Amino acid sequence: MQLTVGMGWLAPGLGLVLAACATAPPEASAPGGCVARPDAVRVLVRAEPPAVDTGMSTAQLAAIGEGGGLRPAHGRLAGLYAAEFQLAAQIRVERRGDCLDPDVRLALNVTRGIRIASEYPPGTCRHAVALAHEQEHAAIDDALLQEADRRIGDPLRALLDAPGALAGGPPQPLAQLLRDAIGPAMAGFERERTRRQLAIDTPAEYARLSRACAPGA
């Protein structure tokens, strides 16, 4: 069973800088046209493998799960995978000659852990089964994080590719447009994550897990 502790994004700094007009403009695709640099939008992911903790009882795990809206469909809650996602954004737009030159840096920081109930210590069947299931949740996140640059960064790149998006003018409107696009991009990422995570938290899967070990194993 998995719990998302929090998912959101932060904008600690929104840089709006007017550079000297003598600075060279970005490469133009046609006379009078402007295109974004290939690395104008970058997404950096920081996620450590989840540590495994066995210090909480099934009752304590149940309280955490219920606080997050989770209720086991079969028996007691033997394990829990928890993850917190935070996206920090730094947006800088400079005027270079006749073009705007955006620079967007997104840092997706993921803190996560796996808890296995203390009633099922390492070496027992229940511990192994619960741990394997929670590691599946972690593997789903691992795969999705490999797609973070595309899922979060591409919507912003599409804005920069729009005709006239980088035409000369004040940088503030473009910077605000990029900033406003981060929330929907992150929401789409979260929807896809929820869809994938729920695919393995099914009544059939919980029934299978409850039958995986002999009583007391």
Secondary structure, DSSP 8 states (H G I E B T S, - for coil): -EEEEEEEEEEEEEEEE---TTS-----SSTT-----TTSEEEEEEE---EEE--S-HHHHHHHHHHTT---SSSS--EEEEEEEEEEEEEEEEEETTEEEEEEEEEEEEEEEEEE-TTS-TTSHHHHHHHHHHHHHHHHHHHHHTTHIIIIIHHHHHHHHSTTTTBSS-SHHHHHHHHHHHHHHHHHHHHHHHHHHHTTS-HHHHHHHHTSS-TT-
